[in-house]
Amino acid sequence: MFALVADIDGEPIGLAQCVLHPATWAVGPYCYLEDLYVAPQARGTGAGRALIEAVYARADEMGAARVYWLTHEGNATARQLYDRVAKHAGFIQYRR
């Protein structure tokens, strides 16, 4: 696991929490971006993009074959960012 924090002038404004796990379809682990949060007053500043790009960099350093995350289909604001920094793979989650 690892976590990253974004700040402006020493004030935390966002965080990303990730879990690395083995994958059956890749030699390297997968990196699951479990939590991504940016404070409401910092949204639209590029903090979310910067956190995702930092996750990508750390995952690359750790040999991850993939970075992935989930979001709700109705989360239109976040999906605007996600559509710019990643590819929607079309999968639907089921759970119990």
N, C-alpha and C positions, 0 to 999 in steps of 0.2 A: 504494500500500500504506500501511497504517498499523497501529500496534500500541498497545494500551492496557494499563496495569498497574494492578492493585488492590493496595492495601497496608493494613496495620493498624499504626499507630504507626511508619510508615517501613519496615516489613518487608514485602517483596513476598510476596503470597499467591496471586496469579493473574494471568493474562494473556490477551489476545485479540489475534489477528493476522488482519488482513483484507486482501483484494485487491479493488480496484475494477476492473471490466472492462466493455467495451462490451457492449450487449445488442441483439439484433435485434428484440426485441418491445417496446422502451421507448425513450423519448427520452433519459432519463438512464442512467447506468451501473448495473450491479448490483454489490452488495457481497457478496462471498463471505467468510463468517466461517470462515477456514481452520483456525485453532487456537483452542480455548478450554480453558484449564486453570486449575483451582483446587487448591491444595495440600490434601492429605487432611485436615490438621488444621483447615482453614478451610471445609470443605464443610458446607453446612447453615447458614452464617452470612448468606447473601444475597449473597455475593461474586459468584457466577455470574450471578445475576439482574442485579446492578449492572453487571457487565461487558457483558452483552447489551444492557441499556438504554443504556449509554454508546456501544456500537457503533451502536445505532439512532440516537442523537442525532448522532453524527459522520457517519453515512451520510446523514442528512437534511441536515446542513450542506453536504455535498458533492454534493447533488442526486441521490443514488441512488434509483432507482425501486423497488429491492427489496433486502432483506437475506436471505440464505439460508445454510444449512450442512447438513452431512451428519453422521449418527451411526450407529453400528451398531445394528441392531434389538435386540440383546441388552443394550444399555446402558440398563437400566431406570432407574437412579438419575438419570442425566442427562435421560432422556426425561420424567421427572416434571416437571422444571423446564421443558424445552422445550415440553411440552404446555400449560404455563401462560402462556408468553411469546410463542408463535408458533403458526401453524397447520401441521399436517402435511399436505402437498400430495398424498401418496399415491404419489409417484414412487419407482421402484426404479432403483438405479444399476447400470450395466453398465460393465465396463472390460476392457482388455487389458493 
